[in-house]
């Protein structure tokens, strides 16, 4: 077959297909014409590929057909629109649903930490069991403070960010076990309480809180949110309501994995505060104020756009097109 003659005969058809495929709006007649042109051009492409599969003509026809196909099947939304919808609707809605459970996780954490701090600070036997007196003194006067400044701020912030994001993702993903979340809360509260008790026994509590609070206010809240999401998924398995357990867990998991994704950005902010603000030479009141402003901005985000999205029916769940079938159907 003479490819040049074939192109000359059908170029008008292909050009018309290209025009209609890229036209913003189609009338009913134009939509019918587009479908007819799509079918005929598909036949032409098959013939061209049988003779010259790697030709420029084959690539051009494939591109035109692909564009035309999206007019029938629909194109996916723009990435930037999806990203904006995630942070304006899905993420705050998921956070709003977890607000009270987040507070409960925070209160449980604080009670455990305060109990350990009181126990360690008021018991010389416990202090001796933790470490020799000279090592505890070195920890209070040097090691604890050096931890925040011994590495470059940028690399330290990055390391803290990835570690906390990993912990949060684990809390959400493994929350269904019913064991992982309590273990994370308890172990972290225990560690923080013991450290606070050691500083309190040495009369250096103000030093401890001046380094913990600037970044810890937001960092710990993010961990509480992740733990709340994990517990919510676990509860969907325990008490699925009118849904099957599989449906309940799948729906809550899809809705609340949003939390793990969104917390990546939240923990980035917390990591930047820990890397650049906590070890800085700013006055203590200024460092703690920065941490408090970050935390206040987070809760404002939860309670204002989160409440609006929740009242509009958003849960953080994927759209039907992304979630797939909810139950087996023939």
C-alpha positions as a Python dict, from the first residue, in 0.01 Angstrom:
ca = {
    (1, 'X'): (0, 0, 0),
    (2, 'X'): (119, 350, -86),
    (3, 'X'): (130, 523, 254),
    (4, 'X'): (146, 871, 105),
    (5, 'X'): (-164, 811, -107),
    (6, 'X'): (-344, 658, 193),
    (7, 'X'): (-262, 964, 403),
    (8, 'X'): (-373, 1202, 130),
    (9, 'X'): (-711, 1028, 100),
    (10, 'X'): (-780, 1015, 477),
    (11, 'X'): (-602, 1324, 610),
    (12, 'X'): (-927, 1521, 613),
    (13, 'X'): (-1090, 1260, 838),
    (14, 'X'): (-796, 1264, 1077),
    (15, 'X'): (-782, 1641, 1088),
    (16, 'X'): (-1152, 1660, 1169),
    (17, 'X'): (-1108, 1401, 1447),
    (18, 'X'): (-826, 1608, 1594),
    (19, 'X'): (-1038, 1925, 1587),
    (20, 'X'): (-1340, 1765, 1754),
    (21, 'X'): (-1127, 1583, 2011),
    (22, 'X'): (-977, 1913, 2125),
    (23, 'X'): (-1294, 2119, 2100),
    (24, 'X'): (-1414, 2246, 2438),
    (25, 'X'): (-1786, 2181, 2383),
    (26, 'X'): (-1963, 1945, 2143),
    (27, 'X'): (-2318, 1953, 2014),
    (28, 'X'): (-2513, 1630, 1986),
    (29, 'X'): (-2438, 1606, 1614),
    (30, 'X'): (-2069, 1672, 1671),
    (31, 'X'): (-2055, 1404, 1942),
    (32, 'X'): (-2206, 1152, 1698),
    (33, 'X'): (-1958, 1260, 1432),
    (34, 'X'): (-1668, 1224, 1677),
    (35, 'X'): (-1773, 867, 1755),
    (36, 'X'): (-1794, 778, 1384),
    (37, 'X'): (-1455, 937, 1315),
    (38, 'X'): (-1306, 753, 1613),
    (39, 'X'): (-1424, 418, 1477),
    (40, 'X'): (-1301, 481, 1123),
    (41, 'X'): (-965, 619, 1241),
    (42, 'X'): (-917, 318, 1467),
    (43, 'X'): (-952, 98, 1159),
    (44, 'X'): (-702, 317, 975),
    (45, 'X'): (-454, 291, 1265),
    (46, 'X'): (-479, -88, 1263),
    (47, 'X'): (-396, -93, 893),
    (48, 'X'): (-106, 151, 935),
    (49, 'X'): (39, -48, 1224),
    (50, 'X'): (28, -369, 1023),
    (51, 'X'): (257, -203, 767),
    (52, 'X'): (461, 49, 969),
    (53, 'X'): (406, 9, 1344),
    (54, 'X'): (678, 256, 1446),
    (55, 'X'): (601, 531, 1198),
    (56, 'X'): (529, 895, 1279),
    (57, 'X'): (182, 855, 1128),
    (58, 'X'): (105, 569, 1367),
    (59, 'X'): (211, 781, 1667),
    (60, 'X'): (6, 1078, 1547),
    (61, 'X'): (-309, 873, 1499),
    (62, 'X'): (-264, 708, 1839),
    (63, 'X'): (-243, 1048, 2007),
    (64, 'X'): (-557, 1173, 1834),
    (65, 'X'): (-748, 859, 1926),
    (66, 'X'): (-634, 881, 2287),
    (67, 'X'): (-758, 1238, 2309),
    (68, 'X'): (-1089, 1142, 2149),
    (69, 'X'): (-1126, 849, 2389),
    (70, 'X'): (-1116, 1079, 2690),
    (71, 'X'): (-1422, 1259, 2553),
    (72, 'X'): (-1619, 934, 2579),
    (73, 'X'): (-1474, 786, 2897),
    (74, 'X'): (-1399, 1109, 3083),
    (75, 'X'): (-1062, 1236, 3195),
    (76, 'X'): (-932, 1232, 3551),
    (77, 'X'): (-933, 1557, 3740),
    (78, 'X'): (-634, 1787, 3742),
    (79, 'X'): (-365, 1695, 3996),
    (80, 'X'): (-354, 2042, 4147),
    (81, 'X'): (-734, 2040, 4186),
    (82, 'X'): (-713, 1703, 4362),
    (83, 'X'): (-438, 1836, 4590),
    (84, 'X'): (-640, 2146, 4676),
    (85, 'X'): (-950, 1934, 4749),
    (86, 'X'): (-743, 1707, 4973),
    (87, 'X'): (-622, 1990, 5197),
    (88, 'X'): (-944, 2193, 5181),
    (89, 'X'): (-1196, 1910, 5232),
    (90, 'X'): (-1073, 1552, 5283),
    (91, 'X'): (-793, 1606, 5536),
    (92, 'X'): (-967, 1860, 5763),
    (93, 'X'): (-1288, 1651, 5756),
    (94, 'X'): (-1094, 1343, 5871),
    (95, 'X'): (-923, 1545, 6145),
    (96, 'X'): (-1255, 1687, 6263),
    (97, 'X'): (-1404, 1339, 6297),
    (98, 'X'): (-1111, 1245, 6522),
    (99, 'X'): (-1105, 1559, 6737),
    (100, 'X'): (-1243, 1409, 7059),
    (101, 'X'): (-1051, 1085, 7027),
    (102, 'X'): (-736, 1291, 6967),
    (103, 'X'): (-800, 1481, 7289),
    (104, 'X'): (-858, 1152, 7473),
    (105, 'X'): (-526, 1013, 7346),
    (106, 'X'): (-352, 1334, 7455),
    (107, 'X'): (-502, 1321, 7803),
    (108, 'X'): (-405, 955, 7847),
    (109, 'X'): (-51, 1038, 7733),
    (110, 'X'): (-22, 1330, 7977),
    (111, 'X'): (-153, 1127, 8271),
    (112, 'X'): (99, 847, 8208),
    (113, 'X'): (386, 1091, 8154),
    (114, 'X'): (298, 1290, 8466),
    (115, 'X'): (280, 969, 8670),
    (116, 'X'): (626, 858, 8561),
    (117, 'X'): (773, 1207, 8610),
    (118, 'X'): (638, 1223, 8965),
    (119, 'X'): (759, 873, 9043),
    (120, 'X'): (1113, 932, 8911),
    (121, 'X'): (1152, 1279, 9064),
    (122, 'X'): (1039, 1165, 9407),
    (123, 'X'): (1227, 839, 9429),
    (124, 'X'): (1609, 836, 9469),
    (125, 'X'): (1599, 457, 9432),
    (126, 'X'): (1447, 488, 9085),
    (127, 'X'): (1709, 744, 8984),
    (128, 'X'): (1988, 514, 9096),
    (129, 'X'): (1830, 228, 8904),
    (130, 'X'): (1814, 437, 8585),
    (131, 'X'): (2185, 522, 8569),
    (132, 'X'): (2481, 626, 8785),
    (133, 'X'): (2464, 981, 8920),
    (134, 'X'): (2745, 1108, 8696),
    (135, 'X'): (2571, 984, 8381),
    (136, 'X'): (2242, 1142, 8485),
    (137, 'X'): (2424, 1469, 8548),
    (138, 'X'): (2587, 1451, 8206),
    (139, 'X'): (2248, 1379, 8048),
    (140, 'X'): (2087, 1682, 8214),
    (141, 'X'): (2373, 1925, 8156),
    (142, 'X'): (2507, 1812, 7817),
    (143, 'X'): (2356, 1520, 7627),
    (144, 'X'): (1994, 1634, 7623),
    (145, 'X'): (2081, 1983, 7498),
    (146, 'X'): (2348, 1864, 7254),
    (147, 'X'): (2097, 1633, 7087),
    (148, 'X'): (1925, 1933, 6929),
    (149, 'X'): (2240, 2100, 6798),
    (150, 'X'): (2501, 1833, 6730),
    (151, 'X'): (2387, 1798, 6366),
    (152, 'X'): (2316, 2066, 6101),
    (153, 'X'): (1965, 2205, 6146),
    (154, 'X'): (1843, 2101, 5800),
    (155, 'X'): (1957, 1739, 5826),
    (156, 'X'): (1831, 1714, 6186),
    (157, 'X'): (1490, 1849, 6085),
    (158, 'X'): (1474, 1600, 5796),
    (159, 'X'): (1565, 1307, 6019),
    (160, 'X'): (1306, 1405, 6281),
    (161, 'X'): (1044, 1456, 6012),
    (162, 'X'): (1089, 1115, 5849),
    (163, 'X'): (1102, 934, 6183),
    (164, 'X'): (782, 1095, 6313),
    (165, 'X'): (604, 1047, 5981),
    (166, 'X'): (696, 677, 5996),
    (167, 'X'): (566, 644, 6353),
    (168, 'X'): (239, 814, 6255),
    (169, 'X'): (195, 594, 5949),
    (170, 'X'): (248, 287, 6168),
    (171, 'X'): (-10, 409, 6418),
    (172, 'X'): (-271, 442, 6142),
    (173, 'X'): (-183, 127, 5949),
    (174, 'X'): (-138, -102, 6252),
    (175, 'X'): (-414, 50, 6462),
    (176, 'X'): (-646, -235, 6363),
    (177, 'X'): (-443, -469, 6586),
    (178, 'X'): (-574, -287, 6894),
    (179, 'X'): (-229, -325, 7051),
    (180, 'X'): (2, -103, 6850),
    (181, 'X'): (-158, 231, 6938),
    (182, 'X'): (-163, 176, 7318),
    (183, 'X'): (197, 55, 7294),
    (184, 'X'): (305, 372, 7105),
    (185, 'X'): (124, 601, 7348),
    (186, 'X'): (254, 423, 7657),
    (187, 'X'): (616, 388, 7545),
    (188, 'X'): (643, 752, 7438),
    (189, 'X'): (467, 879, 7751),
    (190, 'X'): (694, 664, 7964),
    (191, 'X'): (1008, 799, 7795),
    (192, 'X'): (897, 1160, 7821),
    (193, 'X'): (787, 1119, 8183),
    (194, 'X'): (1116, 959, 8288),
    (195, 'X'): (1314, 1239, 8121),
    (196, 'X'): (1097, 1504, 8288),
    (197, 'X'): (1145, 1331, 8623),
    (198, 'X'): (1523, 1323, 8586),
    (199, 'X'): (1530, 1697, 8512),
    (200, 'X'): (1289, 1769, 8798),
    (201, 'X'): (1511, 1577, 9042),
    (202, 'X'): (1807, 1788, 8928),
    (203, 'X'): (1609, 2111, 8965),
    (204, 'X'): (1631, 2180, 8589),
    (205, 'X'): (1268, 2141, 8480),
    (206, 'X'): (1267, 2479, 8305),
    (207, 'X'): (1550, 2363, 8080),
    (208, 'X'): (1364, 2046, 7989),
    (209, 'X'): (1039, 2223, 7898),
    (210, 'X'): (1219, 2501, 7712),
    (211, 'X'): (1352, 2237, 7470),
    (212, 'X'): (1048, 2010, 7457),
    (213, 'X'): (756, 2250, 7424),
    (214, 'X'): (849, 2452, 7111),
    (215, 'X'): (825, 2152, 6879),
    (216, 'X'): (660, 1901, 7112),
    (217, 'X'): (324, 2078, 7120),
    (218, 'X'): (266, 2008, 6751),
    (219, 'X'): (471, 1692, 6721),
    (220, 'X'): (289, 1511, 7000),
    (221, 'X'): (-49, 1633, 6879),
    (222, 'X'): (26, 1483, 6538),
    (223, 'X'): (108, 1152, 6706),
    (224, 'X'): (-219, 1170, 6902),
    (225, 'X'): (-410, 1227, 6577),
    (226, 'X'): (-244, 926, 6414),
    (227, 'X'): (-321, 713, 6720),
    (228, 'X'): (-683, 829, 6714),
    (229, 'X'): (-709, 726, 6347),
    (230, 'X'): (-567, 383, 6425),
    (231, 'X'): (-811, 336, 6714),
    (232, 'X'): (-1102, 443, 6493),
    (233, 'X'): (-1013, 173, 6239),
    (234, 'X'): (-984, -81, 6522),
    (235, 'X'): (-1327, 18, 6653),
    (236, 'X'): (-1478, -22, 6304),
    (237, 'X'): (-1362, -384, 6321),
    (238, 'X'): (-1500, -435, 6674),
    (239, 'X'): (-1832, -255, 6615),
    (240, 'X'): (-1910, -235, 6242),
    (241, 'X'): (-2276, -140, 6289),
    (242, 'X'): (-2503, -229, 5995),
    (243, 'X'): (-2203, -293, 5768),
    (244, 'X'): (-2004, -613, 5740),
    (245, 'X'): (-1671, -601, 5922),
    (246, 'X'): (-1488, -603, 5592),
    (247, 'X'): (-1687, -308, 5462),
    (248, 'X'): (-1651, -111, 5785),
    (249, 'X'): (-1276, -160, 5807),
    (250, 'X'): (-1226, -86, 5438),
    (251, 'X'): (-1430, 235, 5452),
    (252, 'X'): (-1264, 365, 5768),
    (253, 'X'): (-919, 270, 5641),
    (254, 'X'): (-970, 453, 5313),
    (255, 'X'): (-1106, 756, 5495),
    (256, 'X'): (-840, 770, 5763),
    (257, 'X'): (-532, 685, 5558),
    (258, 'X'): (-591, 1047, 5458),
    (259, 'X'): (-465, 1134, 5805),
    (260, 'X'): (-132, 955, 5754),
    (261, 'X'): (-80, 1140, 5426),
    (262, 'X'): (-177, 1481, 5560),
    (263, 'X'): (32, 1446, 5874),
    (264, 'X'): (342, 1427, 5656),
    (265, 'X'): (307, 1801, 5596),
    (266, 'X'): (211, 1873, 5959),
    (267, 'X'): (516, 1686, 6083),
    (268, 'X'): (733, 1869, 5832),
    (269, 'X'): (635, 2195, 6004),
    (270, 'X'): (704, 2038, 6343),
    (271, 'X'): (1041, 1911, 6221),
    (272, 'X'): (1138, 2257, 6097),
    (273, 'X'): (1052, 2402, 6438),
    (274, 'X'): (1259, 2132, 6612),
    (275, 'X'): (1552, 2177, 6375),
    (276, 'X'): (1565, 2557, 6359),
    (277, 'X'): (1368, 2703, 6653),
    (278, 'X'): (1426, 2466, 6948),
    (279, 'X'): (1810, 2491, 6947),
    (280, 'X'): (1814, 2859, 6849),
    (281, 'X'): (1929, 3148, 7067),
    (282, 'X'): (1579, 3298, 7080),
    (283, 'X'): (1436, 3373, 7424),
    (284, 'X'): (1253, 3079, 7575),
    (285, 'X'): (921, 3265, 7568),
    (286, 'X'): (964, 3332, 7196),
    (287, 'X'): (1042, 2968, 7114),
    (288, 'X'): (744, 2840, 7311),
    (289, 'X'): (522, 3107, 7154),
    (290, 'X'): (620, 2989, 6806),
    (291, 'X'): (526, 2634, 6901),
    (292, 'X'): (196, 2752, 7049),
    (293, 'X'): (111, 2951, 6735),
    (294, 'X'): (176, 2643, 6518),
    (295, 'X'): (-50, 2433, 6741),
    (296, 'X'): (-322, 2699, 6744),
    (297, 'X'): (-310, 2722, 6363),
    (298, 'X'): (-351, 2345, 6341),
    (299, 'X'): (-659, 2338, 6565),
    (300, 'X'): (-806, 2635, 6382),
    (301, 'X'): (-763, 2435, 6061),
    (302, 'X'): (-936, 2136, 6223),
    (303, 'X'): (-1228, 2324, 6373),
    (304, 'X'): (-1312, 2572, 6096),
    (305, 'X'): (-1267, 2413, 5750),
    (306, 'X'): (-1287, 2070, 5915),
    (307, 'X'): (-1628, 2139, 6062),
    (308, 'X'): (-1755, 2287, 5735),
    (309, 'X'): (-1636, 1985, 5537),
    (310, 'X'): (-1783, 1746, 5795),
    (311, 'X'): (-2123, 1917, 5784),
    (312, 'X'): (-2113, 1895, 5405),
    (313, 'X'): (-2082, 1516, 5436),
    (314, 'X'): (-1708, 1473, 5378),
    (315, 'X'): (-1529, 1204, 5578),
    (316, 'X'): (-1194, 1180, 5403),
    (317, 'X'): (-1317, 876, 5206),
    (318, 'X'): (-1206, 833, 4847),
    (319, 'X'): (-1438, 917, 4562),
    (320, 'X'): (-1638, 625, 4425),
    (321, 'X'): (-1426, 615, 4110),
    (322, 'X'): (-1112, 564, 4319),
    (323, 'X'): (-1255, 344, 4594),
    (324, 'X'): (-1394, 83, 4354),
    (325, 'X'): (-1686, -148, 4423),
    (326, 'X'): (-1810, -150, 4783),
    (327, 'X'): (-1948, -504, 4764),
    (328, 'X'): (-1934, -803, 4532),
    (329, 'X'): (-2186, -775, 4251),
    (330, 'X'): (-2252, -978, 3939),
}
